[in-house]
Amino acid sequence: MRATEEFALYPAIDLSEGRAVRLRHGDYGQMTVYGDDPVAVARRWRDEGAGWLHVVDLDGAKEGRPVHLDLVGDMVRETGLSVQAGGGIRDGATLEALFARGVARCVVGTAALENPRWVQHILAEYRERIVVGLDARDGKVAVRGWLQKTGVPAVELGRQLKDWGARRALFTDIRRDGAMAGPNGEGAAALAEETGLLVIASGGVRHLKDIRNLYALRRRRVAGAVVGRALYTGDLSLKEAVAWLQSRQEGDKAEDAMEDVPDSGAPGRRAVRYGGEGGRVC
């Protein structure tokens, strides 16, 4: 698999008052509680084959400060998984506290508009450990836990963040988030192409077919999918999705190897070569 075609699955765990929850359309008034022990939920996703977790401190996003730092740290320690965390990250102290607890990547969204100099600084310092959050409703960015609308187009902000050194963006179509309405794959791909960012798509995934459709966009720089409500309702099996993704990545890696090895015979032909390590779900 070529470097520009990465694709990972990110089971989502949203935190509110110490519980694992999901929102519908980003509305805090439409919250469903899926567990009182988020660490146990994290272990479940690990046991079903996850390599990453996407953890959002919803209370932190709303209040503008971290609320579940220790709980996020417990997830890292208890599962050994790579954790991508967001929600309420508005200053260096919060960022450092999350990294100190073993978080692999931090998602920064609101600060990109409210404190752009700081975002430029952390992109320069932490590079790939920073994922920029582009949460949008009808193409326009929303901030502060999606409670505050802006008139800033997601594409415009994405281009600016790419110029500042961002490599990955998390794109959430708020109208699809938690609604089981299908992901906005075309929107994610268009954002990736217009900004040059690798884009992780979030919102609306219902079943394995949606994962397949998003994976088909990897060459347009769609680099992964955050999956939430469908896992909790049982409409999507993480174990099945991970197995399918591993199989496809192994096949793609073998195809790339075949294309890259010239035949020792007639010019213009490629030798068939099999083997090598399989793709890893990261």
N, C-alpha and C positions, 0 to 999 in steps of 0.2 A: 504493500500500500504506500502510495506516495505521500510525502509530508503534508501536502496541502489537502489531503483527503482524510484527515482524522475524523473519527466519529465515535462518540461515547454516549452511554446511557447514564442518566443522573436521577435515580429515585429521589423524590422530594419529601422532605419532612419539614413542615411549617410549624413553628412553635408559638404557642400563646398560653400564658399562665401555666407553664410547665407541661403542657399537653401537646400531642401531635394532632394538628387540625388541618382542614382545608377550607379556603374561602371560595365563593362563587363570584366570578367577575371582579375579584379583588374587593368585595364588599364585606367589611367586618361584621355587618349585621346578618350576613348569610354564611355563618361559620358552622362547619360540621366537625365534631370531635371524633377522632379515630383511635385515640389511645391516651391513657394517662401516664404511660411510661415510654417516652420517645426513644430512650436507649434500647429498650426491647424491640421497638420498631426498627431501629437501625440494625440490630443484630439479625432480625428477620431478613432484611434486604441483603445483608452480607451473606447469610446462609443460602440465599437464592441466587447468588452469583455476582452481586454488585461489586464494582471496583471503586465507584465514586458514590458519594451522597451529596445532595444539594439541600442545604439546611438554611432556612430563613427564619430569623427572629422577627416575627410579625409585630410583637410589642415594641421591639427596638426600632423597627422601621417607623412606627407611628409616633414614638416618643423622641426619636432622634438620638438615642443613646442605647448601648447594649443592655439587655435585660437577662439574657440566657447564656452568658459567657461560660459559666461552669458546666452547664448542661451540654453545650456544644463540645467542650473539652472532654466530657465523659463519653460522648459518642465516638470521638477520635480514639480515645484510650481503649474503650471496650470493644471496638470493632476492628481497629487496625486499618480502616478504609481511608482513602483520600477524601477529604471533606472540602466542599466548596461552600462557603458561608456568606450570607448577606443579611442585611436588615440593621439599620441604625449605625452604619459605619460612616462617621462624619469627621473623624480626627485620627491623628497618628497613634494616640494612646490606645484606642479601640483596635486599630489594625495590629499593633504590636501585641496586644493582649490575645488576640485570636491566633496570630502566628505562634506565640509562646505556648498556646494550648495544642499546637500540632496541626492547625488548619492549613491545608495545602494552598488554597486560593481564596481570595476575598472578593466579593462582588460590591462594587461601589457605583451607586446610581445617583441619588439626590445631590451628592457633593459635586458631581461634574458640572452642575448648573450653579450651585450656591457657593462653591469654593474652588473654582477652576485652577487657581495657582497651586493649591495643595494637591489636586488630582494630577497636574503635570509633574509635580515633585515625586509623588508615589509611583507613578508610571515609570519615571526614570530610575527610581531606586529599586523597586520590586519587580518590574518588568512583567514576566509571564504569570506572576503570582496574583496579579490584579486582573479581574474580569470587569468590564464596564457594563453596567446594567442599563439597557434601553427598554424601559417599560412603556408601552404605548397604547393609547386608545385612539382608534381612527387615525393612526400614523403620527400622532402628537404625543410627546413625552409627558408622563405623569410622575410625580415625585412624592416624597414623604408618605411611603406606604401606599401609593396610588391614590391618596386622598386629595392631592392638589394637582389640578390640571395646569399644563403650560401650553403655550402656542408654538413650542419649538418642535420642528419636524425631527423624528428619530434619525432620519438619514443625515440631516445637517449636523446634529450632535455627534453622530457616529463618525463622520468625516473628520470633525475637529479632534475627536479622541484618537483616531488613527494617526493624525498628524502629531499628536503628543506622545505617541509611542505605544498605544494600546494594540494588542494582538487579537484578543477574544472579546466578544460581546455576548451578553445574555439578552435575548430578545423575547419579551413576553407580550403577547397580544392579550391585553387585559380582558377584552370582551369574550375571549375563548377560555380564559383561565378558570379551571374548575367547573366548566360548563359541559364537558364531554361533547363538544361541538366539532371536533376535528382541529388539528393544528393548522396554523397559517404558514405552511411550508413555502409557498410562493413569496409571501412577504418576507420571510427569513432569508430566502435566497436572494431576493432583490436587494435587501439591506446589505447582505454580504458583498454582492457584486458592486454596489454603488459606493461602499465605504472601504472595501479591501480588508475588512475584518473577518475573522472566523466567527461564525454566529451559531450559538447554541439556542435552539428553538424551545420555547416554553409556552404551555397553554394549549389545552384542547385534546391532547392525545387520548384516544379511546381504546385502541386495540392494536394488535401486532401489525395490521395493515398500515396503520398510521406510521409506525416505526419504519416499515419498509419504504413507504413513500418519502419520508424524511431522509432516509439513508440514500435513496436514489438521487438526492440533491447534494451529496457530499462534494461532488466536483464543482459545484457552484458555491463552495465554501460553507455549507451548512455542516457544522462540526459536532453535532450532538443533539440530544433531546432530553429535556427534563420531563419526567413522568410522575404524576401525582395521583389524582383522584381515581383513575382507572385501576391503579394497583390496589388501592384500599377497598374498592367495590368488588374486585375480583374479575373485572372485565378484561384485564390484561395480566398475564402471568409473567412476572419478572424472570423467572427461571427459563421459561420458553423464549422470551425476548432475548435474553443473554445468549442462549444456545444458538438461536438463529443468527444473531450478530456475529458471534465467534465464527460460525460456519461461513458466513459471507465474507468476513475479513480474511479468513484463511484462503478462500477461493480467489479473492482479489489479489492477495499477495502473491499467490502462485502465478496468476495471469501476468502481473507486473514482471515477475522474474522471467517468464517466457518471452515477454516483449523486449527485455533488456539484454538478452543473450544472443549475439549474432550467430548464425549458422556458419559452420566452417566450410560449407559447401557452396551452393550457388549464391551469388550476390542478391541482396534484397530479400532473403528468406530468413526466418527466425527459427532457432532451434527450440524444441519442446523440452522444458526442464521442470521437474517436479521436486517437491521437498522444501525444506526450510521450516522455520518456526511459524506457527499459526498466528493470526492476529489476536491481539489481547483486548478484551473489553476494559477500557480504562475509565 
